[in-house]
Amino acid sequence: MTTGDKIKKSVIYILLVLLAATCLFPFLLMMVNATRDGVEITHSFTLIPSTHLKENWETVFSFFNLFRGMANSLLVAVPATLLTAYFSAMTAYGLAMYRFRGNKLIFTAILVFMMIPGQLSLIGFYNLCTKLKLVNSYIPLIVPAVAAPGTVFFLRQYILSVMPPALVEAARIDGASELYSFHRIALPIMSPGIATMAIMAFIGNWNNYLLPMIILNKNEKFTLPVMMATLKASTDIQRNQGAIYLAVAISVIPILIVFCFCSKYIISSISAGSVKE
């Protein structure tokens, strides 16, 4: 390795370290502010932890049960993520591996639905839930996850890049059924892409605020983002600044755990999906 290559490599590593520090800085600041009170947060900036962690903890639990909110969010996020991952994978597999009349039309419709903001249908969706008596139920938060146009689009492109149709044709020649081919051949190959989109779906459902706020009206059924909003809506906002940071810091823990265990799937799926054969 020449001197020029060593200098170039050193510069790249320095830039990567700076980028990593920039990405981690908000998390560090959030952790530090979780130990400070509102006066300290609004009047000064520091990376040194303070001594108000217990006070912030008590403030959080004086407004809502943090662990109940996390349980409610998990009750919504986990089933919704599983539905999104499985049915989106099945739809993407059908669009990628089967040639039938209307295939391109369906794919075009999926692209169109990707461009339509979900907020446009909130009023109609709420009226539908009211008529079906599903208000204050988790069903409207979970079942619509079956239809995820963005996930279908990503997985379809991923299948086209990593899965040759010859594999499915060979399975058919051997007498395998279509469902058997999907579950035993397609799903293992698609697993990196499914893992990536499942993580994104989990984050979206975990952080979902608008729809649970409209559908749910009982405090014991509120998801964590809706409960956390009560801290911001209180009259003494300055006093609750530290408590807000503490609640946010705790709510991020499940997402960080998912990323730590599944980061290798994210990297492998993105790198494979970016190559078109």
SULBELTA-V903554 format. One record per pair of residues at least 4 apart in sequence whose C-alpha atoms are under 7 Angstrom apart, sorted by sequence separation. I is the first residue (numbers start at 1). GAP is how many residues later the second one is. D is the distance in Angstrom with one decimal. If there is no record, write none. Layout:
BEGIN
i->I gap->GAP d->D
i->I gap->GAP d->D
END
This chain:
BEGIN
i->1 gap->4 d->6.1
i->2 gap->4 d->6.4
i->3 gap->4 d->6.2
i->4 gap->4 d->6.1
i->5 gap->4 d->6.0
i->6 gap->4 d->6.1
i->7 gap->4 d->6.2
i->8 gap->4 d->6.3
i->9 gap->4 d->6.2
i->10 gap->4 d->6.1
i->11 gap->4 d->6.2
i->12 gap->4 d->6.1
i->13 gap->4 d->6.1
i->14 gap->4 d->6.2
i->15 gap->4 d->6.1
i->16 gap->4 d->6.1
i->17 gap->4 d->6.1
i->18 gap->4 d->6.1
i->19 gap->4 d->6.3
i->20 gap->4 d->6.1
i->21 gap->4 d->5.9
i->24 gap->4 d->6.3
i->25 gap->4 d->6.1
i->26 gap->4 d->6.0
i->27 gap->4 d->6.2
i->28 gap->4 d->6.2
i->29 gap->4 d->6.0
i->30 gap->4 d->6.2
i->32 gap->4 d->7.0
i->36 gap->4 d->6.2
i->37 gap->4 d->6.4
i->38 gap->4 d->6.2
i->39 gap->4 d->6.0
i->40 gap->4 d->5.7
i->41 gap->4 d->6.7
i->52 gap->4 d->6.2
i->53 gap->4 d->6.2
i->54 gap->4 d->6.2
i->55 gap->4 d->6.2
i->56 gap->4 d->6.2
i->57 gap->4 d->6.5
i->58 gap->4 d->6.1
i->59 gap->4 d->6.7
i->60 gap->4 d->6.4
i->61 gap->4 d->5.4
i->65 gap->4 d->6.4
i->66 gap->4 d->6.4
i->67 gap->4 d->6.1
i->68 gap->4 d->6.2
i->69 gap->4 d->6.2
i->70 gap->4 d->6.1
i->71 gap->4 d->6.1
i->72 gap->4 d->6.5
i->73 gap->4 d->5.9
i->74 gap->4 d->5.6
i->75 gap->4 d->7.0
i->76 gap->4 d->6.2
i->77 gap->4 d->5.9
i->78 gap->4 d->6.3
i->79 gap->4 d->6.2
i->80 gap->4 d->6.1
i->81 gap->4 d->6.1
i->82 gap->4 d->6.1
i->83 gap->4 d->5.9
i->84 gap->4 d->5.6
i->85 gap->4 d->6.0
i->86 gap->4 d->6.3
i->87 gap->4 d->6.1
i->88 gap->4 d->6.0
i->89 gap->4 d->6.0
i->90 gap->4 d->6.3
i->91 gap->4 d->6.3
i->92 gap->4 d->6.0
i->93 gap->4 d->5.8
i->94 gap->4 d->5.6
i->99 gap->4 d->6.8
i->102 gap->4 d->6.1
i->103 gap->4 d->6.3
i->104 gap->4 d->6.0
i->105 gap->4 d->6.2
i->106 gap->4 d->6.3
i->107 gap->4 d->6.4
i->108 gap->4 d->6.3
i->109 gap->4 d->6.2
i->110 gap->4 d->6.3
i->111 gap->4 d->6.8
i->112 gap->4 d->6.8
i->121 gap->4 d->5.9
i->122 gap->4 d->6.0
i->123 gap->4 d->6.3
i->124 gap->4 d->6.2
i->125 gap->4 d->6.2
i->126 gap->4 d->6.1
i->127 gap->4 d->6.3
i->128 gap->4 d->6.2
i->129 gap->4 d->5.9
i->130 gap->4 d->6.1
i->138 gap->4 d->6.4
i->139 gap->4 d->5.8
i->140 gap->4 d->6.5
i->148 gap->4 d->6.3
i->149 gap->4 d->6.1
i->150 gap->4 d->6.3
i->151 gap->4 d->6.1
i->152 gap->4 d->6.0
i->153 gap->4 d->6.4
i->154 gap->4 d->6.2
i->155 gap->4 d->6.0
i->156 gap->4 d->6.3
i->157 gap->4 d->6.4
i->158 gap->4 d->6.3
i->159 gap->4 d->5.3
i->165 gap->4 d->6.4
i->166 gap->4 d->6.0
i->167 gap->4 d->6.4
i->168 gap->4 d->6.3
i->169 gap->4 d->6.3
i->170 gap->4 d->6.3
i->171 gap->4 d->6.5
i->172 gap->4 d->5.1
i->176 gap->4 d->6.1
i->177 gap->4 d->6.2
i->178 gap->4 d->6.2
i->179 gap->4 d->6.1
i->180 gap->4 d->5.8
i->181 gap->4 d->5.2
i->182 gap->4 d->4.7
i->183 gap->4 d->5.4
i->184 gap->4 d->6.8
i->185 gap->4 d->6.7
i->186 gap->4 d->6.0
i->187 gap->4 d->5.8
i->190 gap->4 d->6.0
i->191 gap->4 d->5.9
i->192 gap->4 d->6.3
i->193 gap->4 d->6.3
i->194 gap->4 d->5.9
i->195 gap->4 d->6.2
i->196 gap->4 d->6.5
i->197 gap->4 d->6.0
i->198 gap->4 d->6.0
i->199 gap->4 d->6.2
i->200 gap->4 d->6.2
i->201 gap->4 d->6.1
i->202 gap->4 d->5.9
i->203 gap->4 d->6.0
i->204 gap->4 d->5.9
i->209 gap->4 d->6.0
i->210 gap->4 d->6.4
i->211 gap->4 d->6.1
i->212 gap->4 d->5.5
i->218 gap->4 d->6.6
i->222 gap->4 d->5.9
i->223 gap->4 d->6.3
i->224 gap->4 d->6.1
i->225 gap->4 d->6.3
i->229 gap->4 d->6.2
i->230 gap->4 d->6.2
i->236 gap->4 d->6.6
i->237 gap->4 d->6.4
i->240 gap->4 d->6.1
i->241 gap->4 d->6.4
i->242 gap->4 d->6.2
i->243 gap->4 d->6.2
i->244 gap->4 d->6.2
i->245 gap->4 d->6.0
i->246 gap->4 d->6.3
i->247 gap->4 d->6.1
i->248 gap->4 d->6.3
i->249 gap->4 d->6.9
i->252 gap->4 d->6.3
i->253 gap->4 d->6.2
i->254 gap->4 d->6.3
i->255 gap->4 d->6.3
i->256 gap->4 d->6.1
i->257 gap->4 d->6.4
i->258 gap->4 d->6.0
i->259 gap->4 d->5.2
i->262 gap->4 d->6.6
i->263 gap->4 d->6.3
i->264 gap->4 d->6.2
i->265 gap->4 d->5.9
i->266 gap->4 d->6.1
i->267 gap->4 d->6.1
i->268 gap->4 d->6.1
i->269 gap->4 d->5.8
i->270 gap->4 d->6.1
i->1 gap->5 d->6.8
i->36 gap->5 d->6.6
i->61 gap->5 d->6.6
i->129 gap->5 d->4.9
i->130 gap->5 d->5.8
i->171 gap->5 d->5.3
i->172 gap->5 d->6.8
i->176 gap->5 d->6.3
i->181 gap->5 d->6.5
i->182 gap->5 d->6.1
i->216 gap->5 d->6.8
i->222 gap->5 d->6.1
i->232 gap->5 d->6.1
i->129 gap->6 d->5.8
i->134 gap->6 d->6.9
i->216 gap->6 d->6.4
i->33 gap->8 d->6.7
i->95 gap->8 d->6.4
i->231 gap->9 d->6.5
i->171 gap->10 d->6.5
i->212 gap->11 d->7.0
i->36 gap->13 d->7.0
i->168 gap->13 d->6.5
i->213 gap->13 d->6.1
i->231 gap->13 d->6.5
i->35 gap->14 d->5.8
i->36 gap->14 d->5.1
i->32 gap->15 d->6.1
i->35 gap->15 d->5.1
i->36 gap->15 d->6.5
i->37 gap->15 d->6.0
i->32 gap->16 d->6.6
i->35 gap->16 d->5.9
i->36 gap->16 d->5.2
i->209 gap->16 d->5.6
i->32 gap->17 d->4.9
i->35 gap->17 d->5.0
i->36 gap->17 d->6.7
i->208 gap->17 d->7.0
i->209 gap->17 d->5.9
i->29 gap->18 d->6.5
i->35 gap->18 d->4.3
i->207 gap->18 d->6.3
i->34 gap->19 d->6.4
i->159 gap->31 d->6.7
i->114 gap->35 d->5.8
i->158 gap->35 d->6.7
i->113 gap->36 d->6.7
i->114 gap->36 d->6.0
i->155 gap->38 d->6.3
i->110 gap->39 d->5.4
i->151 gap->46 d->6.3
i->203 gap->52 d->6.7
i->87 gap->59 d->6.0
i->88 gap->60 d->6.6
i->92 gap->60 d->5.2
i->96 gap->60 d->5.8
i->84 gap->61 d->5.3
i->91 gap->61 d->6.5
i->95 gap->61 d->6.9
i->76 gap->62 d->6.7
i->80 gap->62 d->4.7
i->83 gap->62 d->6.2
i->84 gap->62 d->5.0
i->79 gap->63 d->6.5
i->80 gap->63 d->6.9
i->83 gap->63 d->5.3
i->84 gap->63 d->7.0
i->88 gap->63 d->6.2
i->89 gap->63 d->6.7
i->92 gap->63 d->5.7
i->93 gap->63 d->6.5
i->96 gap->63 d->6.8
i->84 gap->64 d->6.3
i->88 gap->64 d->4.9
i->92 gap->64 d->4.5
i->96 gap->64 d->6.3
i->76 gap->65 d->6.7
i->80 gap->65 d->5.4
i->76 gap->66 d->6.0
i->89 gap->66 d->6.4
i->97 gap->68 d->6.4
i->196 gap->69 d->6.4
i->195 gap->70 d->6.3
i->196 gap->70 d->5.0
i->192 gap->73 d->4.9
i->196 gap->73 d->7.0
i->192 gap->74 d->6.8
i->192 gap->76 d->6.7
i->193 gap->76 d->5.0
i->192 gap->77 d->5.1
i->136 gap->79 d->5.6
i->137 gap->79 d->6.7
i->135 gap->80 d->5.3
i->136 gap->80 d->4.2
i->135 gap->81 d->6.4
i->136 gap->81 d->5.8
i->136 gap->82 d->6.9
i->85 gap->109 d->6.0
i->161 gap->112 d->6.1
i->85 gap->113 d->5.7
i->161 gap->114 d->6.5
i->158 gap->115 d->4.8
i->161 gap->115 d->5.3
i->157 gap->116 d->6.8
i->161 gap->116 d->6.0
i->81 gap->117 d->5.8
i->81 gap->120 d->5.6
i->81 gap->121 d->5.4
i->78 gap->124 d->6.9
i->77 gap->125 d->5.6
i->77 gap->128 d->5.0
i->77 gap->129 d->5.5
i->73 gap->133 d->5.9
i->72 gap->149 d->6.6
i->72 gap->150 d->6.9
i->73 gap->150 d->4.9
i->72 gap->151 d->5.2
i->73 gap->151 d->5.9
i->69 gap->153 d->6.5
i->70 gap->153 d->6.9
i->69 gap->154 d->5.0
i->70 gap->154 d->5.6
i->69 gap->155 d->4.3
i->69 gap->158 d->6.8
i->64 gap->163 d->6.5
i->60 gap->183 d->5.6
i->59 gap->184 d->6.2
i->56 gap->186 d->5.8
i->57 gap->186 d->6.5
i->56 gap->187 d->4.4
i->56 gap->190 d->6.9
i->39 gap->199 d->6.8
i->38 gap->200 d->4.9
i->38 gap->201 d->4.7
i->37 gap->202 d->6.7
i->38 gap->202 d->6.2
i->38 gap->203 d->4.7
i->37 gap->204 d->6.7
i->38 gap->204 d->5.5
i->37 gap->205 d->4.9
i->36 gap->206 d->5.5
i->35 gap->207 d->6.7
i->34 gap->208 d->5.1
i->33 gap->209 d->5.9
i->34 gap->209 d->6.5
i->34 gap->211 d->4.8
i->33 gap->212 d->6.1
i->34 gap->212 d->4.3
i->30 gap->215 d->5.9
i->31 gap->218 d->6.4
i->30 gap->219 d->6.5
END
